[in-house]
Amino acid sequence: MDRLPETELYTEILGQQVRTMIIPVGGGRNLAVLVEAAVRSAILQKRGINTIQEFFNRQRELMEKED
């Protein structure tokens, strides 16, 4: 299971495709914060902002600066 999936997952409910998010949670984690972050990410994606790709780009830029 990917922590940051690059493709969206969908589940069919009553004939309608509903976006599905799988949130891996370890013991002792704050579920409210994790769900809030997932919802915020989903809202930004609906607005056309790909948060996962932006995260990957920032990570790559930082790794290139360190070299």
N, C-alpha and C positions, 0 to 999 in steps of 0.2 A: 504494500500500500504506500503510495507516495504522500509525503507530507504536503507538497505543493504540486498538485496535479496540473498539467498543462492543458488538459481538455476538460470540458464540463461533463458531469454525469447527470443522467436523467432517469427517472422512474415513472412508469405509466400508472396513473391512478384514475380510475373511472374514464379511461379513454383519453386522458390528457397527460401530456408530458410535463412533469414537475421536476425542476432542478433539484438535484440531491447533493448535499455536502456531507462528506464523512470527516469527522473531527476526531483524530486520535487523541485520547486523553489518558494521562498517567494518574496514578493515585495522588491525592492531595492537591490537585490542580483546581484553579478557580474556574468553574464551568461558565459562570456569567461573563467573565472577561473573554474567554475563548469564543463563546457564541456571539458576543458583541463584535469581536474582530471579524468573524466569518460573515456576519450580516453586513458590516461596513464594506468588506471586500466584494460581496455580491452586489451591493448597491452601486459601487464604483464601476464594476464590470458592466452593469446594465447601462451606465452612462458612457460606456466606451473606453474606460480607463482600465488597462490590463495591469493590475497591481503585481501579478506574479512576474510578468515579463520585465516590468520596471525594477523589481527587486533583483532579478537575475542580472540586468544591465548594471545596476549600481554595484553589485558584488564583483562583477567582472572588471569594472573600472577601478575599484579599490585594489583588487589583486594585481592589476597591471601597474598601478602606481607604486606598489610595494617592490616590484622587480627592479 
